[in-house]
Amino acid sequence: MRDVTPFLTNSDFPPLRRGALQVLQLNLGYLCNLSCVHCHVDAGPKRKESMSAQTIAQALAFARAAAVHTLDLTGGAPEMHPNFQALVEQASEQGLNVIDRCNLTILQHPDYRYLPAFLAEQRVEIVASLPCYLQDNVDKQRGKGVFADSIAALKHLNRLGYGRVDSGLALNLVYNPQGPTLPPAQLGLEQAYKNHLQQEYGIVFNRLFAMTNMPIQRFGSTLLSQGRLPAYLDLLRQNFRRENLSNLMCLNTLSVDWQGYVYDCDFNQMLAMPLGGFDAARRHIAELQVADLPGAPIATAGHCFGCTAGQGSSCGGALA
């Protein structure tokens, strides 16, 4: 995989500073049952990285000390972590809102069929990747059979109450463009998703998050190999909107990698750009002081234009 970092370092992205910490996002490891083209993590079935039980305990202790309200679990497929269930249960006992960033297909795997009922019992919010509501597009981007498994998983979640009004079980879907383009308007696309999935499959969900493909890791490397990376970076920069700066996820979120080191966001984590920037020393969650974060400068580079271009993009979808 080719390194895109040299194309990102010399950036004129505006300076940012942290606000109050609200969300702790844990990357539990890079093991995944899929290998998606747009993946900014370069996750897959052969990856071995996995967060230790000690690091999980340290992260939960930090979450308690920082009084964050949300624990956001990602990967890879976070559900494949051997301590996933115990982590969710402990986080719920701490009163944390838990988000599971799920690829849906893992819920159809024979070894994980128990997961939907477990997630419902723990009142876990599911943020599920479904990059299109058409089978051909999804299978092209994520692999043959992924769409059918995703639809089956969504139906199962609906039967448990996920996505249904007043159930309290949030089911949000994530859209990614097929290539180096900006996502369409989120609200209009959400309605198109809801209409199609309801009419064709009887599926309901709460919200759609339209997310820009970030020019890093697998997706960035693919663009670089195709000679399309400079044009995509220029597209993001040309569509920069200053009004999106006040809603960026890095203002209130801290990202923790599988080893316990901390970053301003998940994308910086994938670029190995710790708090303070590329030249700063890595800091571990066990050593970090909560008081160090508010007002601290946020490490930025050229990929940050991906979060501010057009309607904006974050882990919670469009910003505008």
C-alpha positions as CSV (number, residue, x, y, z in Angstrom):
1,M,0.0,0.0,0.0
2,R,1.4,3.4,-1.0
3,D,2.0,6.1,1.6
4,V,-0.2,9.2,0.9
5,T,1.3,11.2,3.8
6,P,3.6,13.4,1.7
7,F,0.6,14.7,-0.2
8,L,-1.1,15.8,3.0
9,T,1.6,17.4,5.2
10,N,2.0,20.8,3.6
11,S,-1.5,22.1,4.3
12,D,-3.0,25.5,4.9
13,F,-6.0,24.1,6.8
14,P,-7.1,26.6,9.5
15,P,-5.9,26.1,13.1
16,L,-8.3,24.4,15.5
17,R,-8.5,24.0,19.3
18,R,-10.3,21.4,21.3
19,G,-13.5,22.0,23.3
20,A,-15.0,20.0,26.1
21,L,-14.5,16.2,25.6
22,Q,-17.8,14.4,25.1
23,V,-17.0,11.2,23.1
24,L,-14.3,8.6,23.5
25,Q,-13.8,6.5,20.3
26,L,-12.0,3.2,20.7
27,N,-10.5,1.4,17.7
28,L,-10.6,-2.2,19.0
29,G,-8.4,-3.5,16.2
30,Y,-8.2,-4.0,12.5
31,L,-9.6,-7.5,12.2
32,C,-12.7,-7.5,9.9
33,N,-14.6,-10.0,7.9
34,L,-14.6,-7.6,4.9
35,S,-11.9,-5.8,2.9
36,C,-13.8,-2.7,1.5
37,V,-12.2,-0.5,-1.2
38,H,-13.2,2.7,0.6
39,C,-11.9,1.6,4.0
40,H,-9.7,4.2,5.6
41,V,-8.4,1.7,8.2
42,D,-7.1,-1.0,5.8
43,A,-9.0,-3.5,7.9
44,G,-9.4,-7.1,6.8
45,P,-9.7,-10.8,7.7
46,K,-5.9,-11.3,8.1
47,R,-5.2,-8.4,10.5
48,K,-4.1,-9.4,14.0
49,E,-4.1,-6.1,15.9
50,S,-6.4,-6.2,18.9
51,M,-6.8,-4.0,22.0
52,S,-5.7,-5.6,25.2
53,A,-7.9,-6.1,28.3
54,Q,-5.5,-3.7,30.2
55,T,-5.9,-1.0,27.6
56,I,-9.7,-1.4,27.6
57,A,-9.7,-1.0,31.4
58,Q,-7.5,2.1,31.1
59,A,-9.9,3.6,28.5
60,L,-12.9,3.0,30.6
61,A,-11.2,4.6,33.6
62,F,-10.3,7.7,31.5
63,A,-13.9,7.8,30.2
64,R,-15.1,7.9,33.9
65,A,-12.6,10.6,34.8
66,A,-13.4,12.7,31.8
67,A,-17.2,12.3,32.3
68,V,-17.7,11.6,28.6
69,H,-21.3,10.6,27.7
70,T,-20.5,8.3,24.7
71,L,-18.2,5.4,24.0
72,D,-17.9,4.9,20.2
73,L,-16.6,1.5,19.3
74,T,-15.0,0.9,15.9
75,G,-12.5,-1.2,14.1
76,G,-12.2,-3.3,11.8
77,A,-15.3,-5.1,12.9
78,P,-15.4,-4.2,16.6
79,E,-17.7,-7.1,17.3
80,M,-14.9,-9.5,16.5
81,H,-12.9,-8.4,19.5
82,P,-12.9,-11.2,22.1
83,N,-13.8,-8.8,24.9
84,F,-16.5,-6.9,22.9
85,Q,-19.4,-8.2,25.1
86,A,-17.7,-7.5,28.4
87,L,-16.7,-4.0,27.2
88,V,-20.2,-3.1,26.2
89,E,-21.6,-4.4,29.5
90,Q,-19.0,-2.5,31.5
91,A,-19.6,0.7,29.6
92,S,-23.4,0.4,30.0
93,E,-22.8,0.0,33.8
94,Q,-20.9,3.2,33.8
95,G,-23.9,4.9,32.2
96,L,-22.2,5.5,28.9
97,N,-24.1,5.6,25.6
98,V,-22.5,2.9,23.5
99,I,-22.2,3.2,19.7
100,D,-21.3,0.1,17.6
101,R,-20.0,0.9,14.2
102,C,-21.2,-2.2,12.5
103,N,-20.7,-3.5,8.9
104,L,-24.0,-5.5,9.2
105,T,-22.6,-8.6,7.5
106,I,-20.9,-9.7,10.8
107,L,-24.4,-10.1,12.3
108,Q,-25.0,-12.9,9.7
109,H,-21.8,-14.8,10.5
110,P,-22.5,-18.1,12.2
111,D,-20.2,-17.2,15.1
112,Y,-21.9,-13.9,15.8
113,R,-25.6,-14.7,15.4
114,Y,-26.1,-13.8,19.1
115,L,-25.1,-10.2,18.6
116,P,-28.3,-8.5,17.5
117,A,-30.2,-9.7,20.6
118,F,-27.2,-8.7,22.8
119,L,-27.0,-5.3,21.3
120,A,-30.7,-4.7,21.8
121,E,-30.6,-5.9,25.4
122,Q,-27.7,-3.5,26.1
123,R,-29.5,-0.6,24.2
124,V,-26.5,-0.1,22.0
125,E,-26.8,2.5,19.2
126,I,-25.9,0.9,15.9
127,V,-24.2,2.9,13.1
128,A,-24.2,0.5,10.2
129,S,-22.4,0.9,6.8
130,L,-24.6,0.5,3.8
131,P,-23.0,2.6,1.0
132,C,-26.0,2.3,-1.3
133,Y,-29.5,0.9,-1.4
134,L,-28.8,-0.9,-4.7
135,Q,-27.3,-4.3,-4.7
136,D,-24.9,-3.9,-7.6
137,N,-23.3,-0.8,-6.1
138,V,-22.8,-2.3,-2.6
139,D,-21.4,-5.6,-3.9
140,K,-19.0,-3.8,-6.2
141,Q,-17.7,-1.7,-3.3
142,R,-17.7,-4.2,-0.5
143,G,-17.8,-7.7,-2.1
144,K,-20.2,-10.2,-3.6
145,G,-23.1,-11.1,-1.3
146,V,-22.6,-8.2,1.1
147,F,-25.8,-6.5,0.1
148,A,-27.9,-9.6,0.7
149,D,-26.3,-10.2,4.1
150,S,-26.8,-6.5,5.0
151,I,-30.5,-6.7,4.1
152,A,-31.0,-9.8,6.2
153,A,-29.2,-8.2,9.1
154,L,-31.3,-5.1,8.9
155,K,-34.5,-7.1,8.9
156,H,-33.4,-9.0,12.0
157,L,-32.6,-5.7,13.7
158,N,-36.0,-4.3,12.8
159,R,-37.7,-7.4,14.3
160,L,-35.9,-6.6,17.6
161,G,-37.2,-3.0,17.5
162,Y,-34.1,-1.2,16.0
163,G,-35.0,1.7,13.8
164,R,-38.7,1.8,14.9
165,V,-40.3,4.9,16.4
166,D,-40.3,5.1,20.2
167,S,-38.3,1.8,20.6
168,G,-35.2,3.7,21.9
169,L,-33.1,1.4,19.7
170,A,-31.3,3.7,17.3
171,L,-30.3,2.3,13.9
172,N,-28.4,4.7,11.7
173,L,-27.0,3.9,8.3
174,V,-23.8,5.2,6.6
175,Y,-23.5,6.2,3.0
176,N,-20.1,6.5,1.2
177,P,-19.6,7.6,-2.4
178,Q,-18.5,5.0,-4.9
179,G,-15.3,7.0,-5.7
180,P,-13.5,10.3,-5.4
181,T,-16.6,12.5,-5.3
182,L,-18.5,14.4,-2.6
183,P,-21.6,12.9,-1.2
184,P,-25.0,14.3,-2.3
185,A,-27.2,16.3,0.1
186,Q,-27.8,14.1,3.2
187,L,-31.5,14.9,3.8
188,G,-32.6,14.1,0.2
189,L,-30.5,10.9,0.1
190,E,-31.9,9.8,3.5
191,Q,-35.4,10.0,2.1
192,A,-34.4,8.1,-1.0
193,Y,-32.9,5.4,1.2
194,K,-36.0,5.2,3.4
195,N,-38.4,5.0,0.5
196,H,-36.5,2.3,-1.3
197,L,-35.7,0.1,1.7
198,Q,-39.2,0.4,3.0
199,Q,-40.9,-0.4,-0.3
200,E,-38.5,-3.1,-1.5
201,Y,-37.7,-4.8,1.8
202,G,-39.9,-3.4,4.6
203,I,-36.9,-2.0,6.4
204,V,-36.9,1.1,8.5
205,F,-34.1,3.0,10.2
206,N,-33.6,6.3,12.0
207,R,-31.0,8.5,10.2
208,L,-28.6,8.3,7.3
209,F,-25.1,9.6,7.7
210,A,-23.5,10.8,4.4
211,M,-19.7,10.6,4.8
212,T,-16.9,11.7,2.5
213,N,-14.3,9.2,1.6
214,M,-11.1,10.2,3.3
215,P,-7.9,10.3,1.1
216,I,-5.9,8.0,3.5
217,Q,-5.0,4.4,3.9
218,R,-6.6,2.0,1.4
219,F,-8.8,4.6,-0.4
220,G,-6.0,7.1,-0.6
221,S,-3.5,4.6,-1.8
222,T,-5.8,3.4,-4.5
223,L,-6.3,7.0,-5.8
224,L,-2.5,7.5,-5.7
225,S,-1.9,4.4,-7.7
226,Q,-4.5,5.6,-10.3
227,G,-3.0,9.0,-10.4
228,R,-6.2,10.6,-9.1
229,L,-5.1,11.6,-5.6
230,P,-4.0,15.2,-6.4
231,A,-7.3,15.9,-8.2
232,Y,-9.4,14.5,-5.3
233,L,-7.4,16.6,-2.7
234,D,-8.0,19.6,-4.9
235,L,-11.7,18.8,-5.0
236,L,-11.9,18.7,-1.3
237,R,-9.9,22.0,-0.8
238,Q,-12.0,23.8,-3.5
239,N,-15.2,22.9,-1.7
240,F,-14.0,24.0,1.8
241,R,-16.7,25.7,3.9
242,R,-15.5,27.7,6.9
243,E,-18.9,27.4,8.6
244,N,-18.3,23.6,9.0
245,L,-15.3,24.2,11.3
246,S,-17.5,24.8,14.4
247,N,-19.1,21.3,14.1
248,L,-16.1,19.1,13.5
249,M,-16.0,15.9,15.5
250,C,-12.4,16.5,16.6
251,L,-13.5,19.4,18.8
252,N,-15.2,17.0,21.3
253,T,-13.9,13.5,20.4
254,L,-10.8,11.7,21.4
255,S,-9.7,8.7,19.3
256,V,-7.8,5.8,20.9
257,D,-5.9,3.2,18.8
258,W,-5.7,-0.5,19.6
259,Q,-2.5,0.0,21.6
260,G,-4.0,2.8,23.7
261,Y,-2.4,5.8,22.0
262,V,-4.5,8.9,21.6
263,Y,-5.3,11.1,18.6
264,D,-7.6,14.0,17.7
265,C,-9.7,11.8,15.4
266,D,-9.9,8.4,13.8
267,F,-8.5,9.7,10.6
268,N,-5.4,11.2,12.3
269,Q,-5.0,7.8,14.0
270,M,-4.8,6.1,10.6
271,L,-2.1,8.6,9.6
272,A,-0.1,8.0,12.8
273,M,-0.5,11.7,13.6
274,P,-0.8,12.0,17.4
275,L,-1.9,14.9,19.5
276,G,0.3,17.8,18.6
277,G,1.0,16.7,15.0
278,F,3.3,14.4,13.0
279,D,6.4,15.4,14.9
280,A,4.9,15.1,18.4
281,A,5.5,12.1,20.7
282,R,2.7,9.6,21.1
283,R,0.7,9.8,24.3
284,H,-1.0,6.9,25.9
285,I,-4.5,7.0,27.4
286,A,-3.1,5.8,30.8
287,E,-0.8,8.8,30.9
288,L,-3.1,11.5,29.5
289,Q,-4.6,14.1,31.9
290,V,-8.2,15.2,31.3
291,A,-7.2,18.8,32.0
292,D,-4.7,18.7,29.1
293,L,-7.4,18.6,26.5
294,P,-9.7,21.6,26.6
295,G,-8.1,24.4,24.5
296,A,-5.3,22.3,23.2
297,P,-4.4,22.7,19.5
298,I,-5.8,20.0,17.1
299,A,-3.3,18.3,14.7
300,T,-4.4,19.0,11.1
301,A,-3.3,18.2,7.6
302,G,-4.6,18.1,4.0
303,H,-7.1,15.3,4.7
304,C,-9.0,17.6,7.0
305,F,-10.5,19.3,4.0
306,G,-12.5,16.1,3.6
307,C,-14.4,16.9,6.8
308,T,-15.2,20.5,5.8
309,A,-15.9,20.1,2.0
310,G,-19.4,20.8,0.9
311,Q,-22.0,19.8,3.5
312,G,-19.2,18.6,5.7
313,S,-18.6,15.1,7.0
314,S,-18.0,13.5,10.4
315,C,-18.8,10.2,12.3
316,G,-22.3,11.6,12.6
317,G,-22.7,12.5,9.0
318,A,-23.1,15.9,7.4
319,L,-22.2,19.0,9.4
320,A,-24.1,21.7,7.5
